Amino acid sequence: MMIVDAIRRAQRQYPVDVIGLCRDLGISVHEAYLADDVSGELVPIAGGHYQINVNASHPKTRQRFTIAHELGHFVHHRNLIGAGIDDDRAYRSTNAGRYHNTMIGPAQETQANRFAANLLMPQHLIDRLQQEGKRTPNEQAYALGVSRSAMRIRLGVSEPV
């Protein structure tokens, strides 16, 4: 299945079904009890498949962003994954987990974050929410299954004081 087609299908409705997208791409997703400072990891497994482990103790909105972030690594950095990638709370490759991947640096992490934001909060869904009367960042965040902070960053809106 073409990755772009799978993403387009996943983005037809909100919130975007990141677990279904992973399934369509042959990636298994598991909640795991990772160190608190590790949000998730992308690991190659047998037969050329991949697995995303997401921190079971993190909020669901964070888990969704973590899964989307790891999908970003899968799409853009598969040739750099090696034995695996651990990402910390700031979505930076870390040595706090099982893998310390020095091939993944700030540029790749930024690209994975942008991928995640665009996957979970695509402009066409934001536009649809506004047309449906969901105009505040908090309403949109809830509808898209993302944190209020992530939605505000995506919209370029500062946090209320």
The 8 nearest C-alpha neighbors of each residue, nearest first, counted from 0:
[[1, 2, 24, 5, 4, 23, 3, 25],
 [0, 2, 4, 3, 5, 24, 6, 23],
 [1, 3, 5, 4, 6, 0, 24, 74],
 [2, 4, 6, 5, 1, 7, 8, 0],
 [5, 3, 7, 1, 6, 2, 8, 0],
 [4, 6, 2, 8, 3, 7, 9, 1],
 [7, 5, 9, 3, 8, 4, 10, 2],
 [8, 6, 4, 10, 9, 5, 3, 11],
 [7, 9, 5, 6, 10, 11, 4, 12],
 [8, 10, 6, 7, 11, 15, 16, 20],
 [11, 9, 7, 15, 8, 12, 6, 13],
 [12, 10, 8, 9, 7, 13, 15, 124],
 [13, 11, 10, 15, 14, 9, 124, 16],
 [14, 12, 15, 143, 142, 10, 11, 124],
 [13, 15, 143, 144, 12, 16, 142, 119],
 [14, 16, 13, 10, 9, 17, 119, 12],
 [15, 17, 19, 18, 9, 14, 20, 13],
 [18, 16, 20, 19, 15, 21, 67, 63],
 [17, 19, 21, 20, 16, 22, 28, 66],
 [20, 18, 22, 16, 21, 17, 23, 9],
 [21, 19, 17, 23, 22, 18, 9, 16],
 [20, 22, 26, 24, 18, 19, 23, 17],
 [21, 23, 19, 25, 24, 20, 26, 18],
 [24, 22, 20, 21, 25, 19, 5, 26],
 [23, 25, 21, 22, 26, 20, 0, 2],
 [26, 24, 22, 23, 21, 48, 27, 49],
 [27, 25, 21, 49, 50, 22, 24, 48],
 [26, 28, 50, 51, 22, 21, 25, 49],
 [29, 27, 51, 50, 52, 26, 18, 30],
 [30, 28, 52, 31, 53, 51, 27, 50],
 [29, 31, 55, 53, 52, 54, 28, 32],
 [32, 30, 55, 54, 33, 53, 52, 29],
 [33, 31, 55, 54, 34, 56, 30, 53],
 [32, 34, 54, 31, 37, 35, 55, 38],
 [33, 35, 37, 36, 32, 96, 95, 54],
 [36, 34, 37, 33, 38, 54, 56, 57],
 [35, 37, 87, 34, 88, 38, 95, 33],
 [38, 36, 87, 34, 35, 39, 86, 88],
 [39, 37, 54, 87, 88, 86, 53, 36],
 [40, 38, 53, 52, 86, 37, 54, 85],
 [39, 41, 85, 52, 84, 51, 86, 42],
 [40, 42, 51, 84, 83, 50, 69, 52],
 [41, 43, 83, 50, 49, 44, 40, 51],
 [44, 42, 49, 48, 50, 83, 82, 47],
 [45, 43, 49, 48, 42, 47, 46, 50],
 [46, 44, 47, 48, 43, 49, 50, 42],
 [45, 47, 48, 44, 43, 49, 25, 26],
 [46, 48, 45, 44, 43, 49, 25, 26],
 [49, 47, 44, 46, 43, 45, 26, 25],
 [50, 48, 43, 26, 44, 42, 27, 47],
 [49, 51, 27, 42, 26, 28, 41, 43],
 [52, 50, 41, 28, 40, 27, 29, 53],
 [51, 53, 29, 40, 39, 30, 31, 28],
 [52, 54, 39, 30, 31, 38, 55, 62],
 [53, 55, 38, 31, 33, 56, 57, 32],
 [56, 54, 30, 31, 32, 57, 53, 33],
 [57, 55, 54, 58, 32, 35, 33, 31],
 [56, 58, 55, 54, 61, 62, 59, 38],
 [59, 57, 61, 60, 62, 56, 55, 63],
 [60, 58, 62, 61, 63, 57, 144, 145],
 [61, 59, 145, 63, 62, 58, 146, 144],
 [60, 62, 64, 58, 59, 63, 65, 57],
 [61, 63, 59, 65, 60, 64, 66, 53],
 [64, 62, 66, 60, 61, 65, 59, 67],
 [63, 65, 67, 61, 66, 62, 68, 115],
 [66, 64, 68, 62, 67, 63, 61, 69],
 [65, 67, 69, 63, 68, 64, 62, 70],
 [66, 68, 115, 70, 64, 65, 69, 63],
 [69, 67, 115, 65, 71, 111, 70, 66],
 [68, 70, 72, 66, 71, 67, 41, 65],
 [71, 69, 73, 67, 72, 68, 74, 66],
 [72, 70, 111, 68, 74, 69, 73, 114],
 [71, 73, 76, 69, 75, 70, 74, 111],
 [72, 74, 70, 77, 71, 76, 75, 69],
 [75, 73, 71, 72, 70, 76, 77, 2],
 [74, 76, 72, 73, 71, 77, 111, 110],
 [77, 75, 72, 79, 78, 73, 74, 80],
 [76, 78, 73, 80, 79, 75, 74, 72],
 [77, 79, 76, 80, 81, 75, 73, 72],
 [80, 78, 76, 77, 81, 102, 103, 100],
 [81, 79, 83, 77, 78, 84, 82, 76],
 [80, 82, 83, 79, 78, 100, 43, 84],
 [83, 81, 80, 42, 43, 98, 84, 100],
 [84, 82, 42, 80, 81, 41, 98, 43],
 [83, 85, 41, 40, 98, 100, 80, 86],
 [86, 84, 40, 92, 93, 96, 98, 39],
 [87, 85, 92, 90, 91, 39, 93, 37],
 [86, 88, 37, 90, 38, 89, 36, 91],
 [87, 89, 90, 38, 36, 37, 86, 91],
 [88, 90, 87, 91, 86, 38, 36, 92],
 [91, 89, 87, 86, 88, 108, 92, 38],
 [90, 92, 86, 87, 89, 108, 93, 105],
 [91, 93, 86, 85, 87, 103, 84, 90],
 [94, 92, 95, 86, 85, 87, 99, 91],
 [93, 95, 99, 96, 98, 97, 92, 85],
 [96, 94, 93, 37, 97, 36, 34, 85],
 [97, 95, 94, 98, 85, 37, 93, 34],
 [96, 98, 99, 95, 85, 94, 83, 84],
 [99, 97, 96, 84, 85, 83, 100, 94],
 [98, 100, 94, 93, 101, 84, 97, 85],
 [99, 101, 102, 84, 98, 103, 92, 83],
 [100, 102, 103, 99, 104, 92, 93, 79],
 [103, 101, 100, 79, 104, 80, 81, 107],
 [104, 102, 101, 107, 100, 92, 79, 108],
 [103, 105, 107, 106, 108, 102, 101, 92],
 [104, 106, 108, 107, 109, 91, 103, 92],
 [107, 105, 109, 108, 104, 110, 103, 111],
 [106, 108, 110, 109, 104, 105, 103, 111],
 [109, 107, 111, 105, 110, 106, 91, 112],
 [110, 108, 112, 106, 107, 111, 105, 113],
 [109, 111, 107, 113, 108, 112, 114, 106],
 [110, 112, 71, 114, 108, 68, 109, 113],
 [113, 111, 109, 115, 114, 110, 68, 108],
 [114, 112, 116, 110, 115, 111, 117, 109],
 [113, 115, 111, 117, 71, 112, 116, 118],
 [116, 114, 67, 68, 118, 112, 113, 117],
 [117, 115, 113, 119, 118, 114, 120, 112],
 [116, 118, 121, 114, 120, 115, 119, 113],
 [117, 119, 115, 116, 120, 121, 114, 67],
 [118, 120, 116, 117, 15, 115, 121, 143],
 [119, 121, 117, 116, 118, 122, 125, 143],
 [122, 120, 117, 123, 124, 118, 119, 125],
 [121, 123, 125, 124, 126, 120, 117, 127],
 [122, 124, 126, 125, 121, 127, 120, 128],
 [125, 123, 127, 126, 122, 121, 128, 120],
 [126, 124, 122, 128, 127, 123, 129, 121],
 [125, 127, 123, 129, 124, 128, 122, 130],
 [128, 126, 124, 130, 129, 125, 131, 123],
 [129, 127, 131, 133, 125, 130, 126, 124],
 [128, 130, 134, 133, 132, 126, 131, 127],
 [129, 131, 127, 128, 132, 126, 133, 134],
 [130, 132, 128, 129, 133, 127, 134, 126],
 [133, 131, 129, 130, 134, 128, 127, 135],
 [134, 132, 129, 128, 138, 131, 139, 135],
 [133, 135, 129, 132, 136, 138, 139, 128],
 [134, 136, 138, 137, 133, 139, 129, 140],
 [135, 137, 139, 138, 140, 150, 151, 134],
 [136, 138, 140, 135, 139, 147, 141, 150],
 [139, 137, 135, 141, 140, 136, 133, 142],
 [138, 140, 136, 142, 141, 137, 133, 143],
 [141, 139, 137, 145, 143, 147, 150, 138],
 [140, 142, 144, 138, 139, 143, 137, 145],
 [143, 141, 139, 140, 144, 14, 138, 13],
 [142, 144, 14, 140, 141, 13, 145, 139],
 [145, 143, 141, 142, 14, 60, 140, 146],
 [146, 144, 60, 140, 143, 141, 149, 147],
 [147, 145, 149, 148, 60, 140, 150, 144],
 [146, 148, 150, 140, 149, 137, 151, 145],
 [147, 149, 151, 146, 150, 152, 158, 145],
 [150, 148, 152, 146, 151, 147, 153, 145],
 [151, 149, 153, 147, 152, 148, 140, 136],
 [150, 152, 156, 154, 148, 153, 149, 155],
 [151, 153, 155, 149, 150, 154, 148, 156],
 [154, 152, 150, 151, 155, 149, 116, 120],
 [155, 153, 151, 156, 152, 150, 136, 149],
 [154, 156, 152, 153, 151, 157, 150, 158],
 [157, 155, 151, 154, 152, 158, 153, 136],
 [158, 156, 159, 151, 155, 152, 160, 154],
 [157, 159, 160, 156, 151, 148, 152, 147],
 [160, 158, 157, 156, 151, 148, 136, 147],
 [159, 158, 157, 156, 148, 151, 147, 136]]
